[in-house]
Amino acid sequence: MSNIIRFLLISIMALSILALLIVYFQSYIPEFHMAKALPLAIVAGLSTIAVAIYEKKK
């Protein structure tokens, strides 16, 4: 069960970071892409914190 949780946390983190990078490399214009980039940045940051906490508990 713990391997499934670890895999889910890492996959969520990787997908959110990849999506954030895709948004930034689409000729990023802050006024237009902020609606996409801000939620992705929040998800990427929180998932990174979740992975760090989970790995520290192990």
Secondary structure, DSSP 8 states (H G I E B T S, - for coil): -HHHHHHHHHHHHHHHHHHHHHHHTTT--HHHHHHHHHHHHHHHHHHHHHHHHHHHH-
